[in-house]
Amino acid sequence: LNVFRFLYSDEVQIGPETVMTTLYTAKKYAVPALEAHCVEFLKKNLRADNAFMLLTQARLFDEPQLASLCLENIDKNTSDAINAEGFTDIDLDTLVAVLERDTLGIREVRLFNAVVRWSEAECQRQQLQVIPENKRKVLGKALSLIRFPLMTIEEFAAGN
């Protein structure tokens, strides 16, 4: 409906509930002006608690500028972003893209704990038993991106 409204009247009515479906439809039917409105809306509403969800969507919709803004937000607000509800819902490639960054503002042990939470959620999504072997399996290459040497010996030993 938003696409038709835009095509016939140049009227843009985008809200938090409709922006993703509108962006998808605008891309599918090659309506770049409406795409730009959607991306602008997402940029204005980017916060730490939705940065991971928007990063996943930006990667899916091939919006590198929005993805870059999301990554910058995650760098600045890493702790809030990884504690947000949507963090455990991201895909493995998005997790890897974040773990590859050297600019995250968080202690490595806290990042590791977040990755463990993500792996537990992924095990459940894949209907695997939540055991260490399966957590390592679902993490794949992401596990090697954790910088264990940056943890204190106590943090590493405690597994915190």
Salt bridges, closest charged atoms under 4 A:
GLU35 OE1 - LYS27 NZ 3.13
ASP49 OD1 - ARG47 NE 3.02
GLU63 OE2 - LYS27 NZ 2.96
ASP75 OD2 - ARG101 NH2 2.49
ASP89 OD1 - ARG125 NH1 3.83
ASP102 OD1 - ARG147 NH2 2.96
GLU108 OE2 - ARG147 NH1 3.73
GLU120 OE2 - LYS135 NZ 3.14
GLU122 OE1 - ARG125 NH2 2.73
GLU133 OE2 - ARG136 NH2 3.98
GLU155 OE2 - ARG107 NH2 2.37
